């Protein structure tokens, strides 16, 4: 972390335990830190919507540590499967927002390698994507929804919209179509939850005025409506677009934008300058659909398939440049190399046997 920060910034690694806005202090496991101005930029936490058993038995996709845990879980679960299993083992993903859709596509692409690594039949696994809304990617435009649905089905993902996860047990999950009184049972030990986020527990318990998702209500300058010396950004802030009054999308692109604005606003206060109210602006939003496909927008332009995937890689590189410059890009070079290698391999495979490749993926998860 210190390598990407300017020398005048002091970085302290500590566990925050709470805030005291009256004494202007932040409580941590390394003592209290007082402040003149505070920016709360904590990460979010999964929203479980009080679904019984979800917190205890589902795998959460939130951090790199979660990814490693999911990989380890899959290795253990698949090693115990019989090669002669009569029914496909379902890997259930709860929530078909951006994260759920991207995860489903990546896993579906990797099924062939998984079944080969564990000496299973090609039909031994299937991906089941469950979403309570009427479509995947709820809130997106219909063209994007249609393209994502098309690619997911091409990859063999079983998409179940208008279906809610009712409860999760150690060896099964119960799902129920909206409007039905009859839940359905899926025998699996692998449920991955990507069904939304809420504000960090520290914000929920801070005493700040909260809105949807438990996010702190802020004014047009991203300052808490309770304490003007406290700015809140990212998933923990309830930000409204002053142009239409709608709540701004909680996403990484706007979170980075809000962090820069909050810093600019503080500097302006110190110098007696005036800044305009914050206006959220999305440069576009791209969704990966495996290693060689994607969908989304870049500015006003709607893109899909290979063009969207390449632009997604470009956007990730640009993000690393913005927060850490060339140093961070080089440090994360292995990650970017993986993206390009996966893309190249997929393109080579498509050129050799495009029809067989598509058919094989579909059969692997049918």
RAKACOR-V126338 format. One record per residue. RES is the residue in three letters. PHI is phi in radians with two decimals (* if undefined). OMEGA is omega in whole degrees, 0 to 359 (999 if undefined). BURIAL is # if it has 9 or more other ideal C-beta (glycine too) atoms within 8 Angstrom, else .. Layout:
res->RES phi->PHI omega->OMEGA burial->BURIAL
res->RES phi->PHI omega->OMEGA burial->BURIAL
This chain:
res->UNK phi->* omega->182 burial->.
res->UNK phi->-1.07 omega->184 burial->.
res->UNK phi->-1.21 omega->181 burial->.
res->UNK phi->-1.81 omega->180 burial->#
res->UNK phi->-1.78 omega->177 burial->.
res->UNK phi->-1.16 omega->186 burial->.
res->UNK phi->-1.08 omega->181 burial->.
res->UNK phi->-1.40 omega->179 burial->.
res->UNK phi->-1.69 omega->176 burial->.
res->UNK phi->-1.63 omega->180 burial->.
res->UNK phi->-1.76 omega->178 burial->.
res->UNK phi->-2.14 omega->177 burial->.
res->UNK phi->-1.59 omega->183 burial->.
res->UNK phi->-2.69 omega->177 burial->.
res->UNK phi->-1.62 omega->179 burial->.
res->UNK phi->-1.33 omega->180 burial->#
res->UNK phi->-1.98 omega->179 burial->.
res->UNK phi->2.96 omega->180 burial->#
res->UNK phi->-2.18 omega->170 burial->#
res->UNK phi->-2.22 omega->185 burial->#
res->UNK phi->-1.30 omega->179 burial->#
res->UNK phi->-1.29 omega->179 burial->.
res->UNK phi->-1.66 omega->181 burial->.
res->UNK phi->0.92 omega->181 burial->#
res->UNK phi->-2.45 omega->176 burial->#
res->UNK phi->-1.98 omega->180 burial->#
res->UNK phi->-1.52 omega->178 burial->#
res->UNK phi->-2.42 omega->177 burial->#
res->UNK phi->-1.32 omega->175 burial->.
res->UNK phi->-2.03 omega->179 burial->.
res->UNK phi->1.77 omega->181 burial->.
res->UNK phi->-1.59 omega->175 burial->.
res->UNK phi->-2.08 omega->178 burial->.
res->UNK phi->-1.54 omega->182 burial->.
res->UNK phi->-2.48 omega->168 burial->#
res->UNK phi->-1.63 omega->173 burial->.
res->UNK phi->-2.32 omega->182 burial->#
res->UNK phi->-2.20 omega->172 burial->#
res->UNK phi->-2.00 omega->177 burial->#
res->UNK phi->-1.62 omega->182 burial->#
res->UNK phi->-2.26 omega->181 burial->#
res->UNK phi->-1.24 omega->175 burial->#
res->UNK phi->-1.28 omega->181 burial->.
res->UNK phi->-1.55 omega->174 burial->#
res->UNK phi->-2.41 omega->182 burial->#
res->UNK phi->-1.06 omega->173 burial->#
res->UNK phi->-1.66 omega->185 burial->#
res->UNK phi->-1.71 omega->176 burial->#
res->UNK phi->0.95 omega->177 burial->.
res->UNK phi->1.01 omega->176 burial->.
res->UNK phi->-1.26 omega->183 burial->#
res->UNK phi->-0.99 omega->175 burial->.
res->UNK phi->1.42 omega->185 burial->#
res->UNK phi->-1.15 omega->181 burial->#
res->UNK phi->-1.12 omega->184 burial->.
res->UNK phi->-1.38 omega->191 burial->.
res->UNK phi->-2.03 omega->182 burial->#
res->UNK phi->-1.58 omega->174 burial->#
res->UNK phi->-1.60 omega->181 burial->#
res->UNK phi->-1.71 omega->178 burial->.
res->UNK phi->-1.93 omega->183 burial->#
res->UNK phi->-2.37 omega->186 burial->#
res->UNK phi->-2.44 omega->177 burial->.
res->UNK phi->-1.08 omega->178 burial->.
res->UNK phi->-1.09 omega->177 burial->.
res->UNK phi->-1.09 omega->180 burial->#
res->UNK phi->-1.06 omega->179 burial->#
res->UNK phi->-1.11 omega->179 burial->.
res->UNK phi->-1.13 omega->179 burial->#
res->UNK phi->-1.12 omega->179 burial->#
res->UNK phi->-1.06 omega->179 burial->.
res->UNK phi->-1.08 omega->179 burial->.
res->UNK phi->-1.08 omega->180 burial->#
res->UNK phi->-1.10 omega->179 burial->#
res->UNK phi->-1.05 omega->181 burial->.
res->UNK phi->-1.19 omega->183 burial->.
res->UNK phi->-1.12 omega->184 burial->#
res->UNK phi->-1.30 omega->179 burial->#
res->UNK phi->-1.16 omega->180 burial->.
res->UNK phi->-1.61 omega->180 burial->.
res->UNK phi->-1.38 omega->176 burial->#
res->UNK phi->-1.44 omega->179 burial->.
res->UNK phi->-1.14 omega->181 burial->.
res->UNK phi->-1.82 omega->180 burial->.
res->UNK phi->-0.96 omega->186 burial->#
res->UNK phi->-1.34 omega->181 burial->.
res->UNK phi->-1.94 omega->179 burial->.
res->UNK phi->-1.07 omega->177 burial->#
res->UNK phi->-1.42 omega->183 burial->#
res->UNK phi->-1.48 omega->168 burial->#
res->UNK phi->-1.75 omega->189 burial->#
res->UNK phi->-1.65 omega->176 burial->#
res->UNK phi->-1.97 omega->180 burial->#
res->UNK phi->-1.68 omega->180 burial->#
res->UNK phi->1.90 omega->183 burial->#
res->UNK phi->-1.96 omega->168 burial->#
res->UNK phi->-1.37 omega->183 burial->#
res->UNK phi->-1.01 omega->183 burial->#
res->UNK phi->-1.10 omega->181 burial->#
res->UNK phi->-1.12 omega->180 burial->#
res->UNK phi->-1.15 omega->180 burial->#
res->UNK phi->-1.11 omega->179 burial->#
res->UNK phi->-1.12 omega->180 burial->#
res->UNK phi->-1.04 omega->180 burial->#
res->UNK phi->-1.15 omega->180 burial->#
res->UNK phi->-1.12 omega->180 burial->#
res->UNK phi->-1.14 omega->180 burial->#
res->UNK phi->-1.08 omega->177 burial->#
res->UNK phi->-1.11 omega->184 burial->#
res->UNK phi->-1.51 omega->184 burial->.
res->UNK phi->-1.08 omega->181 burial->#
res->UNK phi->-1.03 omega->179 burial->#
res->UNK phi->-1.16 omega->180 burial->.
res->UNK phi->-1.13 omega->182 burial->#
res->UNK phi->-1.17 omega->179 burial->#
res->UNK phi->-1.22 omega->181 burial->.
res->UNK phi->-1.13 omega->182 burial->.
res->UNK phi->-1.89 omega->175 burial->#
res->UNK phi->0.96 omega->180 burial->.
res->UNK phi->-1.93 omega->174 burial->#
res->UNK phi->-1.22 omega->184 burial->.
res->UNK phi->-1.11 omega->181 burial->#
res->UNK phi->-1.63 omega->187 burial->#
res->UNK phi->-1.31 omega->184 burial->#
res->UNK phi->-2.19 omega->172 burial->#
res->UNK phi->-2.62 omega->177 burial->#
res->UNK phi->-1.75 omega->178 burial->#
res->UNK phi->-2.05 omega->181 burial->#
res->UNK phi->-1.81 omega->187 burial->#
res->UNK phi->-1.92 omega->181 burial->#
res->UNK phi->-2.45 omega->181 burial->#
res->UNK phi->-1.28 omega->179 burial->.
res->UNK phi->-1.30 omega->185 burial->.
res->UNK phi->-1.30 omega->182 burial->.
res->UNK phi->-2.47 omega->166 burial->#
res->UNK phi->-1.23 omega->180 burial->#
res->UNK phi->0.85 omega->181 burial->#
res->UNK phi->-1.01 omega->181 burial->#
res->UNK phi->1.71 omega->178 burial->.
res->UNK phi->-1.51 omega->178 burial->.
res->UNK phi->-1.22 omega->188 burial->.
res->UNK phi->-1.14 omega->179 burial->.
res->UNK phi->-1.10 omega->180 burial->.
res->UNK phi->-1.16 omega->178 burial->#
res->UNK phi->-1.05 omega->182 burial->#
res->UNK phi->-1.10 omega->181 burial->.
res->UNK phi->-1.18 omega->179 burial->#
res->UNK phi->-1.10 omega->179 burial->#
res->UNK phi->-1.10 omega->180 burial->#
res->UNK phi->-1.06 omega->182 burial->.
res->UNK phi->-1.20 omega->179 burial->#
res->UNK phi->-1.06 omega->179 burial->#
res->UNK phi->-1.19 omega->176 burial->#
res->UNK phi->-1.09 omega->178 burial->#
res->UNK phi->-1.36 omega->178 burial->#
res->UNK phi->1.60 omega->179 burial->#
res->UNK phi->-1.27 omega->175 burial->#
res->UNK phi->-1.47 omega->183 burial->#
res->UNK phi->-1.65 omega->180 burial->#
res->UNK phi->-2.07 omega->176 burial->#
res->UNK phi->-1.57 omega->185 burial->#
res->UNK phi->0.92 omega->182 burial->#
res->UNK phi->-2.38 omega->182 burial->#
res->UNK phi->-1.94 omega->170 burial->.
res->UNK phi->-1.38 omega->184 burial->#
res->UNK phi->-1.57 omega->174 burial->#
res->UNK phi->-2.83 omega->182 burial->#
res->UNK phi->-2.18 omega->175 burial->#
res->UNK phi->-2.06 omega->185 burial->#
res->UNK phi->-1.08 omega->185 burial->.
res->UNK phi->-2.20 omega->179 burial->.
res->UNK phi->-2.89 omega->176 burial->#
res->UNK phi->-2.34 omega->180 burial->#
res->UNK phi->-1.88 omega->178 burial->#
res->UNK phi->-2.08 omega->183 burial->#
res->UNK phi->-2.41 omega->174 burial->#
res->UNK phi->-1.01 omega->180 burial->.
res->UNK phi->-1.05 omega->181 burial->.
res->UNK phi->1.60 omega->180 burial->.
res->UNK phi->-1.68 omega->175 burial->.
res->UNK phi->-1.80 omega->186 burial->.
res->UNK phi->-2.14 omega->177 burial->.
res->UNK phi->-1.17 omega->179 burial->.
res->UNK phi->-1.92 omega->184 burial->.
res->UNK phi->-1.78 omega->174 burial->.
res->UNK phi->-2.07 omega->181 burial->#
res->UNK phi->-1.41 omega->181 burial->.
res->UNK phi->-2.86 omega->172 burial->#
res->UNK phi->-1.82 omega->185 burial->.
res->UNK phi->-2.09 omega->174 burial->#
res->UNK phi->-2.14 omega->180 burial->#
res->UNK phi->-1.94 omega->186 burial->#
res->UNK phi->-1.74 omega->177 burial->#
res->UNK phi->-2.29 omega->191 burial->#
res->UNK phi->-1.54 omega->175 burial->#
res->UNK phi->2.09 omega->182 burial->#
res->UNK phi->-2.29 omega->172 burial->#
res->UNK phi->-2.34 omega->184 burial->#
res->UNK phi->-1.13 omega->177 burial->#
res->UNK phi->-1.03 omega->181 burial->#
res->UNK phi->-0.99 omega->179 burial->.
res->UNK phi->-1.11 omega->177 burial->#
res->UNK phi->-1.27 omega->179 burial->#
res->UNK phi->-1.02 omega->182 burial->#
res->UNK phi->-1.78 omega->188 burial->.
res->UNK phi->-1.44 omega->185 burial->#
res->UNK phi->1.57 omega->176 burial->.
res->UNK phi->-1.25 omega->175 burial->#
res->UNK phi->-1.16 omega->186 burial->.
res->UNK phi->-1.99 omega->177 burial->#
res->UNK phi->-2.20 omega->181 burial->#
res->UNK phi->-1.01 omega->181 burial->.
res->UNK phi->1.10 omega->182 burial->#
res->UNK phi->1.33 omega->182 burial->#
res->UNK phi->-1.33 omega->180 burial->#
res->UNK phi->-1.26 omega->178 burial->#
res->UNK phi->-1.32 omega->181 burial->#
res->UNK phi->-2.11 omega->177 burial->#
res->UNK phi->-1.52 omega->183 burial->.
res->UNK phi->-1.19 omega->180 burial->.
res->UNK phi->-1.95 omega->179 burial->#
res->UNK phi->1.14 omega->177 burial->#
res->UNK phi->-1.72 omega->177 burial->#
res->UNK phi->-0.98 omega->179 burial->#
res->UNK phi->-1.21 omega->179 burial->.
res->UNK phi->-1.65 omega->185 burial->.
res->UNK phi->-2.39 omega->183 burial->.
res->UNK phi->-1.16 omega->176 burial->.
res->UNK phi->-1.55 omega->180 burial->#
res->UNK phi->-2.07 omega->174 burial->#
res->UNK phi->-1.77 omega->179 burial->#
res->UNK phi->-2.26 omega->182 burial->#
res->UNK phi->-2.35 omega->175 burial->#
res->UNK phi->1.33 omega->184 burial->#
res->UNK phi->-1.09 omega->183 burial->#
res->UNK phi->-1.60 omega->181 burial->#
res->UNK phi->-2.01 omega->173 burial->#
res->UNK phi->-1.64 omega->186 burial->#
res->UNK phi->-1.83 omega->177 burial->#
res->UNK phi->-1.90 omega->176 burial->.
res->UNK phi->-1.31 omega->183 burial->#
res->UNK phi->-1.13 omega->182 burial->.
res->UNK phi->-1.35 omega->182 burial->.
res->UNK phi->-2.43 omega->179 burial->.
res->UNK phi->1.37 omega->181 burial->.
res->UNK phi->-1.38 omega->179 burial->.
res->UNK phi->-1.27 omega->180 burial->.
res->UNK phi->-1.20 omega->180 burial->#
res->UNK phi->-1.09 omega->176 burial->.
res->UNK phi->-1.36 omega->182 burial->#
res->UNK phi->-2.50 omega->184 burial->#
res->UNK phi->-1.06 omega->182 burial->.
res->UNK phi->-1.07 omega->180 burial->#
res->UNK phi->-1.28 omega->178 burial->#
res->UNK phi->-1.09 omega->178 burial->#
res->UNK phi->-1.11 omega->178 burial->#
res->UNK phi->-1.09 omega->181 burial->#
res->UNK phi->-1.19 omega->177 burial->#
res->UNK phi->-1.07 omega->178 burial->#
res->UNK phi->-1.11 omega->181 burial->.
res->UNK phi->-1.14 omega->182 burial->#
res->UNK phi->-1.06 omega->178 burial->#
res->UNK phi->-1.14 omega->179 burial->#
res->UNK phi->-1.08 omega->181 burial->#
res->UNK phi->-1.15 omega->178 burial->#
res->UNK phi->-1.16 omega->178 burial->#
res->UNK phi->-1.07 omega->179 burial->#
res->UNK phi->-1.11 omega->178 burial->#
res->UNK phi->-1.05 omega->182 burial->#
res->UNK phi->-1.13 omega->183 burial->.
res->UNK phi->-1.76 omega->178 burial->.
res->UNK phi->1.24 omega->180 burial->.
res->UNK phi->-1.59 omega->181 burial->.
res->UNK phi->-2.10 omega->176 burial->.
res->UNK phi->-2.01 omega->178 burial->#
res->UNK phi->-1.34 omega->177 burial->.
res->UNK phi->-1.00 omega->181 burial->.
res->UNK phi->-1.24 omega->175 burial->#
res->UNK phi->-2.17 omega->179 burial->.
res->UNK phi->-1.14 omega->180 burial->#
res->UNK phi->-2.43 omega->177 burial->.
res->UNK phi->-1.60 omega->176 burial->#
res->UNK phi->-1.31 omega->183 burial->.
res->UNK phi->2.61 omega->180 burial->#
res->UNK phi->-2.56 omega->185 burial->#
res->UNK phi->-2.00 omega->183 burial->#
res->UNK phi->-2.13 omega->177 burial->#
res->UNK phi->-1.33 omega->176 burial->#
res->UNK phi->-2.23 omega->186 burial->#
res->UNK phi->1.67 omega->188 burial->#
res->UNK phi->-1.44 omega->182 burial->#
res->UNK phi->-2.32 omega->180 burial->#
res->UNK phi->-2.42 omega->178 burial->#
res->UNK phi->-2.94 omega->179 burial->#
res->UNK phi->-2.79 omega->177 burial->#
res->UNK phi->2.66 omega->182 burial->#
res->UNK phi->-2.23 omega->170 burial->#
res->UNK phi->-2.18 omega->190 burial->#
res->UNK phi->1.10 omega->179 burial->.
res->UNK phi->-1.52 omega->187 burial->.
res->UNK phi->-1.64 omega->176 burial->.
res->UNK phi->-1.57 omega->183 burial->.
res->UNK phi->-2.25 omega->179 burial->#
res->UNK phi->-2.66 omega->177 burial->#
res->UNK phi->0.97 omega->188 burial->#
res->UNK phi->-1.08 omega->181 burial->#
res->UNK phi->-1.03 omega->180 burial->#
res->UNK phi->-1.16 omega->181 burial->#
res->UNK phi->-1.17 omega->179 burial->#
res->UNK phi->-1.09 omega->179 burial->#
res->UNK phi->-1.15 omega->177 burial->#
res->UNK phi->-1.10 omega->177 burial->#
res->UNK phi->-1.09 omega->178 burial->#
res->UNK phi->-1.08 omega->180 burial->.
res->UNK phi->-1.15 omega->178 burial->#
res->UNK phi->-1.14 omega->178 burial->#
res->UNK phi->-1.12 omega->180 burial->#
res->UNK phi->-1.11 omega->179 burial->.
res->UNK phi->-1.08 omega->179 burial->#
res->UNK phi->-1.09 omega->178 burial->#
res->UNK phi->-1.11 omega->183 burial->#
res->UNK phi->-1.15 omega->185 burial->.
res->UNK phi->-1.60 omega->184 burial->.
res->UNK phi->-2.47 omega->179 burial->#
res->UNK phi->1.21 omega->183 burial->.
res->UNK phi->-1.09 omega->181 burial->.
res->UNK phi->-1.00 omega->181 burial->#
res->UNK phi->-1.23 omega->178 burial->#
res->UNK phi->-1.04 omega->179 burial->#
res->UNK phi->-1.15 omega->180 burial->.
res->UNK phi->-1.14 omega->179 burial->.
res->UNK phi->-1.72 omega->185 burial->#
res->UNK phi->-1.00 omega->181 burial->.
res->UNK phi->-1.12 omega->178 burial->.
res->UNK phi->-1.12 omega->180 burial->.
res->UNK phi->-1.16 omega->178 burial->#
res->UNK phi->-1.08 omega->178 burial->.
res->UNK phi->-1.04 omega->179 burial->.
res->UNK phi->-1.04 omega->183 burial->#
res->UNK phi->-1.21 omega->179 burial->#
res->UNK phi->-1.12 omega->179 burial->.
res->UNK phi->-1.08 omega->179 burial->#
res->UNK phi->-1.11 omega->182 burial->#
res->UNK phi->-1.10 omega->180 burial->.
res->UNK phi->-1.09 omega->180 burial->#
res->UNK phi->-1.13 omega->179 burial->#
res->UNK phi->-1.12 omega->178 burial->#
res->UNK phi->-1.09 omega->179 burial->.
res->UNK phi->-1.14 omega->179 burial->#
res->UNK phi->-1.15 omega->181 burial->#
res->UNK phi->-1.22 omega->181 burial->.
res->UNK phi->-1.32 omega->184 burial->.
res->UNK phi->-2.46 omega->185 burial->.
res->UNK phi->-1.07 omega->183 burial->.
res->UNK phi->-1.26 omega->181 burial->.
res->UNK phi->-1.13 omega->181 burial->.
res->UNK phi->-1.11 omega->179 burial->#
res->UNK phi->-1.12 omega->181 burial->#
res->UNK phi->-1.16 omega->181 burial->.
res->UNK phi->-1.10 omega->180 burial->#
res->UNK phi->-1.13 omega->181 burial->#
res->UNK phi->-1.10 omega->182 burial->#
res->UNK phi->-1.17 omega->186 burial->#
res->UNK phi->-1.13 omega->185 burial->#
res->UNK phi->-2.18 omega->182 burial->#
res->UNK phi->-1.19 omega->999 burial->.
